[in-house]
Amino acid sequence: MYEVELKIRADHDDVRKRLADAGAERQEAVVQRDTYYDAPHRDFSATDEALRIRRVERDGAEQARVTYKGPLVDDESKTREEYETGVGDGETLAAALERLGFEPAATVEKHREQFGVDGATVTLDAVEGLGEYVEVEGEATAGGVERVREEVTTVARSLGLDPERSIRTSYLELLLDGGRA
């Protein structure tokens, strides 16, 4: 599965108005804490990969997921292969990773609101230390990446966002680089 994503720095109030006008369906609001890990056997920053444990606070309960993200596959969006699954206990997984030599690199905390519009997921992210961003994304199989990228681009434009201003850098990279995109 591929995640096809456009991430754009944008004021949330303006986008919320356009989402309402478009009849977007609010899906949820959560707090996410993503702990990213460095691997002992290769440099993820050099290979453009990521391994993280995501802890999600939802209705007073916490859930955890582990995600591997492969390198970017194109120059037009933030499209990459992604594998993600639920984890019963994020702390136990973190301890196991550390015993295997994986080191926590950084933690990214964000408040997210997600909406569904025209087949895409639109996420309003308020990222601690970085500010407000909007992600417009969809999922694709290997043969459908171009079609989904076009759909995501159309949705972004309909919300008044300029796809040409899309940032291909992860929140982790932005934080480590002092917020410069």
C-alpha positions as CSV (number, residue, x, y, z in Angstrom):
1,M,0.0,0.0,0.0
2,Y,1.2,3.5,-0.8
3,E,0.3,6.7,1.1
4,V,-0.1,9.6,-1.3
5,E,0.2,12.9,0.6
6,L,0.4,16.6,0.1
7,K,1.5,18.5,3.2
8,I,1.1,22.3,3.2
9,R,1.6,24.9,5.9
10,A,-1.7,26.7,6.2
11,D,-4.0,28.6,8.6
12,H,-6.6,26.1,9.9
13,D,-9.4,28.7,10.2
14,D,-9.4,29.3,6.5
15,V,-9.3,25.6,5.6
16,R,-12.1,24.8,8.2
17,K,-14.4,27.3,6.4
18,R,-13.7,25.7,3.0
19,L,-14.2,22.2,4.5
20,A,-17.6,23.2,5.8
21,D,-18.5,24.7,2.5
22,A,-17.5,21.5,0.8
23,G,-19.7,19.4,3.1
24,A,-16.7,17.6,4.6
25,E,-17.4,15.0,7.2
26,R,-15.4,15.4,10.5
27,Q,-14.0,12.0,11.4
28,E,-12.1,12.6,14.6
29,A,-9.9,14.7,16.7
30,V,-6.9,13.1,18.5
31,V,-3.6,13.8,20.1
32,Q,-0.7,11.8,18.7
33,R,2.8,11.3,20.1
34,D,5.1,9.8,17.5
35,T,8.5,8.4,18.8
36,Y,10.9,7.8,15.9
37,Y,13.8,5.4,16.1
38,D,17.2,5.2,14.6
39,A,18.3,1.7,13.5
40,P,21.5,0.1,14.6
41,H,22.1,-1.4,11.1
42,R,21.5,1.5,8.8
43,D,21.0,5.3,8.7
44,F,17.3,6.0,8.2
45,S,18.0,9.7,7.5
46,A,20.3,8.6,4.6
47,T,17.9,5.9,3.3
48,D,14.8,8.2,3.8
49,E,13.0,5.6,5.9
50,A,11.2,5.9,9.2
51,L,10.2,3.6,12.0
52,R,7.9,5.0,14.7
53,I,5.6,4.1,17.5
54,R,2.5,6.2,17.5
55,R,0.6,6.7,20.7
56,V,-2.9,8.1,20.1
57,E,-5.1,9.6,22.8
58,R,-8.7,9.1,21.9
59,D,-11.6,9.6,24.4
60,G,-9.3,9.3,27.4
61,A,-7.7,6.0,26.2
62,E,-4.4,5.4,24.6
63,Q,-3.7,3.1,21.6
64,A,-0.4,2.3,20.0
65,R,0.6,1.5,16.5
66,V,4.0,0.7,14.9
67,T,4.7,2.1,11.4
68,Y,7.5,1.6,8.9
69,K,7.7,4.1,6.1
70,G,9.9,3.5,3.0
71,P,11.7,6.1,0.9
72,L,9.8,8.6,-1.1
73,V,8.9,7.3,-4.6
74,D,8.3,10.4,-6.6
75,D,9.3,14.1,-6.8
76,E,5.8,15.5,-6.9
77,S,4.3,14.4,-3.5
78,K,5.1,12.7,-0.3
79,T,4.3,9.2,-1.6
80,R,5.9,6.2,0.0
81,E,5.3,2.6,0.8
82,E,3.9,2.2,4.3
83,Y,3.3,-0.7,6.7
84,E,1.4,-0.1,9.9
85,T,-0.2,-2.3,12.5
86,G,-1.7,-2.0,16.0
87,V,0.3,-2.8,19.1
88,G,-1.2,-4.0,22.4
89,D,1.4,-2.1,24.5
90,G,3.5,0.7,23.1
91,E,5.9,0.7,26.1
92,T,6.7,-3.0,25.8
93,L,7.4,-2.5,22.0
94,A,9.6,0.5,22.8
95,A,11.6,-1.5,25.4
96,A,12.0,-4.4,22.9
97,L,13.2,-2.1,20.1
98,E,15.7,-0.5,22.5
99,R,17.0,-3.9,23.5
100,L,17.6,-4.7,19.8
101,G,19.7,-1.5,19.5
102,F,17.1,0.9,18.1
103,E,17.5,4.3,19.7
104,P,14.7,6.9,20.1
105,A,15.6,9.8,17.8
106,A,12.8,12.3,18.6
107,T,9.2,12.6,19.5
108,V,6.7,14.6,17.5
109,E,3.4,15.7,19.2
110,K,0.5,16.9,17.3
111,H,-3.2,17.7,17.7
112,R,-5.1,16.3,14.7
113,E,-8.5,16.9,13.2
114,Q,-9.4,14.6,10.4
115,F,-12.1,15.1,7.7
116,G,-13.3,13.1,4.8
117,V,-13.9,15.0,1.5
118,D,-14.2,13.7,-2.1
119,G,-12.6,10.4,-1.2
120,A,-9.5,12.0,0.5
121,T,-8.6,12.4,4.1
122,V,-7.8,16.0,5.1
123,T,-6.0,16.4,8.3
124,L,-5.4,19.6,10.2
125,D,-2.2,19.3,12.2
126,A,-1.1,21.6,15.0
127,V,2.4,20.4,15.6
128,E,4.2,21.4,18.7
129,G,7.2,23.5,17.9
130,L,6.2,23.9,14.2
131,G,2.8,25.3,13.8
132,E,-0.2,24.5,11.6
133,Y,-0.2,22.2,8.6
134,V,-2.8,20.6,6.4
135,E,-2.3,17.1,4.9
136,V,-4.4,15.9,2.1
137,E,-3.9,12.2,1.4
138,G,-5.2,9.0,-0.1
139,E,-4.1,5.4,-0.3
140,A,-3.1,3.6,-3.5
141,T,-1.7,0.4,-4.8
142,A,1.4,0.5,-6.9
143,G,-0.5,1.0,-10.2
144,G,-2.8,3.6,-8.8
145,V,-0.4,6.2,-7.4
146,E,-0.7,8.7,-10.2
147,R,-4.6,8.6,-10.2
148,V,-4.6,9.1,-6.4
149,R,-2.1,11.9,-6.6
150,E,-4.3,13.7,-9.1
151,E,-7.3,13.3,-6.8
152,V,-5.4,14.5,-3.7
153,T,-4.2,17.5,-5.8
154,T,-7.7,18.4,-6.8
155,V,-9.0,18.2,-3.2
156,A,-6.1,20.4,-2.0
157,R,-6.9,23.1,-4.7
158,S,-10.6,23.0,-3.8
159,L,-9.6,23.9,-0.2
160,G,-7.6,26.9,-1.4
161,L,-4.3,25.1,-0.9
162,D,-1.5,25.4,-3.5
163,P,-0.1,21.9,-4.2
164,E,3.1,23.6,-5.5
165,R,3.8,24.6,-1.9
166,S,3.7,21.0,-0.7
167,I,6.4,20.0,1.7
168,R,7.9,16.6,1.2
169,T,9.8,16.8,4.5
170,S,8.4,14.9,7.5
171,Y,7.5,16.6,10.8
172,L,10.5,14.8,12.4
173,E,12.9,16.3,9.8
174,L,11.3,19.7,10.2
175,L,11.8,19.6,13.9
176,L,15.3,18.4,13.7
177,D,16.0,21.1,11.1
178,G,14.6,23.9,13.3
179,G,11.3,24.2,11.4
180,R,12.8,25.1,8.0
181,A,11.1,23.5,5.0
